[in-house]
Amino acid sequence: NETLVLSVLKTLQLLACAPGYVSNRRNQETIAKYDGVTIMVALMFHAKSEIVQVEAAQALACVGLINPRCASIIENTLEFSYDHLFSL
């Protein structure tokens, strides 16, 4: 269900960074620890809905915000590519 996926992605964005883009390191690392990054990268590349792809990319940005460890996990995820972001 697209609405459910969008709600989950929005929730992950808010958990990873508060309004005003204030990062929450503990939540960012918890999301990364439980394979949230892998799932979001897969959604960014393979979701049929473009809005889901964009929201997944936004959630990844929140997870990696001011957190080099999480940013490194995102960059090293098998399918991740910055080039794909430009096509969204």
C-alpha positions in Angstrom: 0.0 0.0 0.0 1.6 3.2 -1.2 0.0 5.4 1.5 1.4 3.1 4.2 4.9 3.2 2.7 4.8 7.0 2.5 3.7 7.2 6.1 6.6 5.0 7.2 9.1 7.0 5.2 7.8 10.3 6.6 8.0 8.9 10.1 11.6 7.7 9.6 12.5 11.2 8.3 11.1 12.8 11.5 12.8 10.2 13.7 16.2 10.8 12.0 16.0 14.6 12.0 13.6 16.9 13.8 12.0 19.9 12.2 14.6 22.4 11.2 16.8 19.5 10.1 18.3 18.9 13.6 19.8 15.4 13.4 19.1 12.7 16.0 22.2 10.6 16.0 20.8 7.8 18.2 17.8 7.3 15.9 19.9 7.6 12.7 22.2 4.8 13.9 19.2 2.7 15.0 17.7 3.0 11.6 21.0 2.0 10.0 21.6 -0.9 12.5 18.3 -2.6 11.6 18.8 -2.4 7.8 16.6 0.6 7.2 19.2 2.0 4.8 19.1 -1.0 2.6 15.3 -1.0 2.4 15.2 2.8 1.7 17.9 2.4 -1.1 15.8 -0.4 -2.6 12.7 1.8 -2.5 14.6 4.7 -4.0 15.6 2.6 -7.0 12.8 0.1 -7.5 9.5 1.6 -6.2 7.0 1.9 -9.0 5.8 5.3 -7.6 8.1 8.2 -8.2 6.8 9.9 -5.0 7.9 6.8 -3.0 11.3 7.0 -4.6 11.6 10.7 -3.7 10.5 10.2 -0.1 12.9 7.3 0.3 15.7 9.6 -1.0 14.6 12.3 1.5 14.6 9.8 4.3 18.1 8.6 3.4 19.2 12.3 3.5 17.8 12.6 7.0 19.6 9.4 8.1 22.9 10.6 6.8 22.6 14.2 7.9 25.7 15.3 10.0 26.5 11.6 10.7 29.5 10.4 8.7 29.0 6.8 9.9 25.5 6.6 8.5 26.5 8.5 5.4 29.2 5.9 4.8 26.7 3.1 5.2 24.4 4.7 2.7 27.2 5.3 0.1 28.4 1.7 0.5 25.0 0.1 0.0 25.3 -2.1 -3.1 22.9 -0.2 -5.4 23.3 3.4 -4.1 24.3 6.0 -6.6 24.2 9.8 -6.4 23.5 9.8 -10.2 20.0 8.3 -9.6 19.1 11.2 -7.3 19.4 13.6 -10.2 16.9 11.7 -12.2 14.2 12.0 -9.5 
